[in-house]
Amino acid sequence: MRGNRSGAPQQQAGRFSAAGVPKFNVMDFYTTGMSFYDLAKGRIQPHVNSTNLHHLYNPGWSRNGKWIVSTVHAGMGVDHGILLIEARGTNIINLRIPGCRPCLSPDGKQIAWGAGDHEIAVAPINLDADRPSVGERRLRIKDRTNKIYHVDWSPDSRFLSFSRGPDGEGDLSKPGTFQAACEIVGVHAAGWNICAVPADRQGSLDLNNPSETDFLMLTTNGLSNKEPAWFRARR
């Protein structure tokens, strides 16, 4: 799981879910519990509600450190959904938005997620409220030809990057790969690349007919490029 990139810097902690089976598996519902790794103390501490957390993937901190957003698949009484989990408590909120792989903006005001295999959605969210909820979708990025997944915000919340490529189930002739849907990390995905779009636009963006100012290919070699991550360069 990804560590703490943009949220909760005051906690100096990453969070992760452990494997729920003895053998590694790329399937998204094979996790159990949640723990924090304290970077300063070098110590692992279970989430206070860890025994009730399972089948989670793609967790991410909120900027204020109060919440962890995550997808749940076939667990915790939810078939497939996106949850807010109280970081230091037991509250769990079903955001009731379809899809998976949510990502909270570094400015703490928005959420982006995969609303389906061919759509990424962006909407406002108030993470300082007692019970945060998601507002109306203000941006819908669509691609009727390719799958689009793994959305991530730039550190200044101005851009969105994501993975894009054709459907498939991987190429087992490649070393260290698995047979599953191409969007899953650990599955070789020929023809997949990383793209970016401005996050400040409104309405719909059709990736099959974009303008030069709406869409940028960050990679073009199609060598199974997936799950982009941003970082701030030191100057």
C-alpha positions, 0 to 999 in steps of 0.5 A: 500500500502507498505511504503518506504522500500528501496528507496528515504530515503532523502524524508522520505515519504511513498506514497499511493493510496486511495480507489476509492469505499466506500466499501473495495474491493481486486480488483486491479483497485479500487484506485484513486489518489496518496498521500505522507505521510511525516514521519517527519511532519506527513502530507499528501500531494497529488501528483502534478498529483494526479487527473490523477492517478488512477487504480494503484497498487503495487507502489514503489520508485526508489533509486534516488527518481525521479520515482515511478514504478507501475502497472496500470489496466484498467486506464490512457489509458492503459489496463494493464501495468507497468508505471514510474510516476515522483515523483515530476512532471507530466511525465508518462512513459509506460515501455512497459513490459507485466505483473504486480507488479514491484519492483525496486532493492535497488541499483537502477539498475534493475527491477523485475516483474511478466511477467505472472502468471508463470514467474518472469522476471529481467532486467536492467533499467537506472533510471537516464536517462531522459526517463528510459527504460527497457533492455533485460531480463537477468533472467526468473524464471519460474514455469509451475505448480504453480503461482509465484507472489509478487517479492521483492528484498533483501536490498543488491540486491543479492536475490529475494523472491516471493510467489508461490502456486496453482491456485484457488479462495480462501476459504470463510470458512476462516475469513476475506477472499474474493473470487478472484484469490489466488495471491491477498492479502486478499484472503486465498490461501491454499498451498502458500509459500514464496521462494527465489533465487539468483538474480545474475544468468543469463538465465532461472531458472525452479522451477520445476527442480531447484538445491539446490543452485538455490532455497530456500523455506522460508516457507513450511506450505502452510498457505496462505503465500504471498507478502514477504518483507525484512528489515535490522536487527539492530546490 
